[in-house]
Amino acid sequence: MENSVDFLKVLNDDLLVKILTTFEDSSDLVRFSAVSRSWQRFVIKNGLCKHLCLRIFPQLSRVDYVNELSDTAKGHAEAGSSNYMEWKALEREHRVYAFLAQHCLSFCVRKCISEAIIASSTDHYPEESIVNTLEPRDRVARRASYWSSKGESNPAVPEMLTYKLVSDLCVITEINIRPFQAYFEFGYPIYSAKSVRFRMGHESCQDSGSDKFVWTYTSQEFPMAQENRLQTFRFPDPILCIGGILQVELLGRVLRHEMDGLFYICVSHVQVMGQPLSPAFGIQILEPSEQFVLEARSYTLPTLPEETEGEYEYEYDDEDEDEDEEEDEDME
């Protein structure tokens, strides 16, 4: 131990921070801070776990402050000097962000849609409701299952499908969409959009008229194929959805209906894949600033669900297969 070196004494703070911010795993920072009290103090003082989380999820730049559920009654009312209070706040940030990084690195992908909220238009309600897009099959009980927009003479008019996710905080990795093929029409047309874009955010706490939602993230535009299959739109990096609201924006209409000459978009199924961060984490939206409080409500890692890979596919039972075969024979 005589030849051991304390890097805190050899390297200047700026250089050491630059080195430690290259870590990509919060467990590396935890191990570093476990070496000694001075090393732990250095990690906490410089907010290195927070920097790591901000690098993974830039959306966390909207965090006003963090809180712990056990501290909600006393969190900001503790007596003491300003230095003491500042240090306690840094310790709290360290615990919350270290666990958030650990939680997100123990990633287990699952379906994240809780319910369908609203569509920008619906041709025949409720037969062609947005609720049908939660069903993996395009035929249920011998009837077509899909959402259809109203017809438009202008093919550039967009459509929006809005969903509520299973948690106010979700890490989203990809979104899968299956356009609807009208098997009951001549030529089996597929009413897809030309492209798709995604928005994530939260419900507005204020009476803002038509702006019911506040969007904190907007994706790039993805091209959509005019094919009857579940098409995957994967984000370059996982996205943190703050507020649990996701909107699918369908851009550009491809097909004109033969009967009325109008352009339509029809969707059979929408699937959002990712990881909900509840019950470990929650948020409180601070309006009108659009910032939020990040709450650590539990320091227990989630257990792995029984379904992971199997959630991508739907298994038809024998009755479904028989019905499909009968319908195919009828069309022939």
NORBELDA-V440017 format. One record per pair of residues at least 24 apart in sequence whose C-alpha atoms are under 7 Angstrom apart, sorted by the first residue. I is the first residue (numbers start at 0). J is the second residue. D is the distance in Angstrom with one decimal. If there is no record, write none. Layout:
# NORBELDA-V440017
I&J&D, I&J&D
This chain:
# NORBELDA-V440017
20&47&6.6, 20&51&6.7, 23&51&6.9, 25&97&5.9, 25&100&5.9, 25&101&6.1, 43&89&6.2, 43&90&6.2, 43&93&5.8, 44&89&6.5, 46&93&6.5, 48&93&6.0, 48&96&5.6, 48&97&5.4, 49&93&6.9, 49&96&5.4, 52&96&6.6, 52&100&6.0, 56&238&6.7, 56&239&6.3, 58&239&6.4, 61&290&4.8, 61&291&6.3, 62&290&5.7, 62&291&5.1, 62&292&5.8, 62&293&6.4, 63&290&5.8, 63&291&5.6, 63&292&5.7, 64&292&5.4, 64&293&6.6, 65&92&6.2, 65&292&5.6, 65&293&4.7, 65&294&5.8, 66&293&6.3, 66&294&4.8, 66&295&6.3, 67&294&5.5, 67&295&4.8, 67&296&6.1, 68&294&6.7, 68&295&6.1, 68&296&4.9, 95&295&6.1, 102&300&6.3, 106&274&6.9, 107&274&6.3, 107&303&6.8, 108&272&6.2, 108&273&4.8, 108&274&5.5, 108&307&6.3, 109&272&5.5, 109&273&5.5, 109&274&6.2, 109&307&5.9, 109&310&6.9, 110&270&6.8, 110&271&5.7, 110&272&4.8, 110&273&6.5, 111&164&5.4, 111&165&5.5, 111&271&5.5, 111&272&5.8, 111&273&6.3, 111&275&6.9, 112&162&6.7, 112&163&6.1, 112&164&4.4, 112&165&5.8, 112&271&6.1, 113&163&5.6, 113&164&4.8, 113&165&4.7, 114&162&5.9, 114&163&5.3, 114&164&6.9, 115&161&6.4, 115&162&4.5, 115&163&6.3, 116&161&5.5, 116&162&5.1, 116&163&6.4, 117&160&6.2, 117&161&5.4, 118&159&5.7, 118&160&4.6, 118&161&6.2, 119&158&5.7, 119&159&5.1, 119&160&6.5, 120&148&5.3, 120&149&5.8, 121&147&5.7, 121&148&4.6, 121&149&5.4, 122&147&5.7, 122&148&5.2, 122&149&4.3, 132&266&6.6, 132&267&5.3, 132&268&4.1, 132&269&5.5, 133&268&5.9, 133&269&6.2, 134&268&6.2, 135&268&5.6, 135&313&6.6, 137&267&5.7, 141&322&6.5, 144&267&6.5, 145&179&6.6, 145&265&6.7, 145&266&5.6, 145&267&4.3, 146&265&5.5, 146&266&5.3, 146&267&6.4, 147&264&6.0, 147&265&4.4, 147&266&6.7, 148&263&5.8, 148&264&5.5, 148&265&6.4, 149&263&6.4, 150&261&5.0, 150&262&5.2, 150&263&5.0, 151&261&5.1, 151&262&5.1, 151&263&6.7, 152&261&5.1, 152&262&6.1, 154&251&5.7, 154&252&4.7, 154&262&5.9, 155&250&7.0, 155&251&4.8, 155&252&6.4, 156&251&6.5, 157&248&6.9, 157&249&5.6, 157&250&4.8, 157&251&6.1, 158&248&5.9, 158&249&5.2, 158&250&6.8, 159&246&6.5, 159&247&5.6, 159&248&4.6, 159&249&6.1, 160&246&5.6, 160&247&5.1, 160&248&6.6, 161&245&5.8, 161&246&4.3, 161&247&6.3, 162&244&5.9, 162&245&5.3, 162&246&6.2, 163&243&5.9, 163&244&4.8, 163&245&6.4, 164&243&4.9, 164&244&6.0, 165&275&6.7, 166&243&5.6, 166&275&5.5, 166&276&6.8, 166&277&5.9, 167&241&6.2, 167&242&4.5, 167&243&4.1, 167&281&6.5, 167&282&6.9, 168&239&6.9, 168&240&5.7, 168&241&5.2, 168&242&6.1, 168&243&5.9, 168&275&6.1, 168&276&5.5, 168&277&6.9, 168&281&6.6, 169&239&5.8, 169&240&5.2, 169&243&6.8, 169&273&6.8, 169&274&5.6, 169&275&4.2, 169&276&5.6, 170&237&6.2, 170&238&5.5, 170&239&4.5, 170&240&6.1, 170&273&5.4, 170&274&5.1, 170&275&6.3, 171&237&5.6, 171&238&5.1, 171&239&6.3, 171&240&6.9, 171&272&6.0, 171&273&4.3, 171&274&6.5, 172&233&6.2, 172&234&5.8, 172&237&4.7, 172&238&6.5, 172&272&6.0, 172&273&5.2, 173&231&6.8, 173&232&5.6, 173&233&4.2, 173&234&5.8, 173&271&6.4, 173&272&5.4, 174&231&6.0, 174&232&5.2, 174&233&6.4, 174&270&5.8, 174&271&4.6, 174&272&6.0, 175&229&6.0, 175&230&5.3, 175&231&4.5, 175&232&6.0, 175&269&5.8, 175&270&5.0, 175&271&6.4, 176&229&5.3, 176&230&5.2, 176&231&6.7, 176&268&5.7, 176&269&4.6, 176&270&6.4, 177&227&6.4, 177&228&5.3, 177&229&4.3, 177&230&5.9, 177&266&6.1, 177&267&5.5, 177&268&5.1, 177&269&6.6, 178&227&5.9, 178&265&6.1, 178&266&4.4, 178&267&5.5, 179&227&6.5, 179&265&5.3, 179&266&4.8, 179&267&4.7, 180&227&6.0, 189&225&6.3, 189&226&6.8, 189&227&6.9, 190&253&6.7, 190&254&5.9, 190&263&6.3, 190&264&5.0, 190&265&5.2, 191&225&5.6, 191&252&7.0, 191&253&6.4, 191&264&5.5, 191&265&6.2, 192&223&6.4, 192&249&5.8, 192&250&5.8, 192&251&5.4, 192&252&5.0, 192&253&6.1, 192&264&6.0, 193&222&6.2, 193&223&5.4, 193&250&5.9, 193&251&4.9, 193&252&6.1, 193&253&6.3, 194&220&6.5, 194&221&5.4, 194&222&4.2, 194&223&4.7, 194&249&6.2, 194&250&5.2, 194&251&6.6, 195&220&5.7, 195&221&5.2, 195&222&6.4, 195&223&6.6, 195&247&7.0, 195&248&5.6, 195&249&4.7, 195&250&5.6, 196&220&4.8, 196&221&6.2, 196&247&6.2, 196&248&5.0, 196&249&6.7, 197&246&5.7, 197&247&4.9, 197&248&5.9, 198&245&5.8, 198&246&5.0, 198&247&6.7, 199&240&5.6, 199&244&5.7, 199&245&4.6, 199&246&6.3, 200&240&6.3, 200&241&5.5, 200&242&5.2, 200&243&6.5, 200&244&5.2, 200&245&6.6, 201&241&6.6, 201&242&4.0, 201&243&6.1, 201&244&5.3, 204&286&6.9
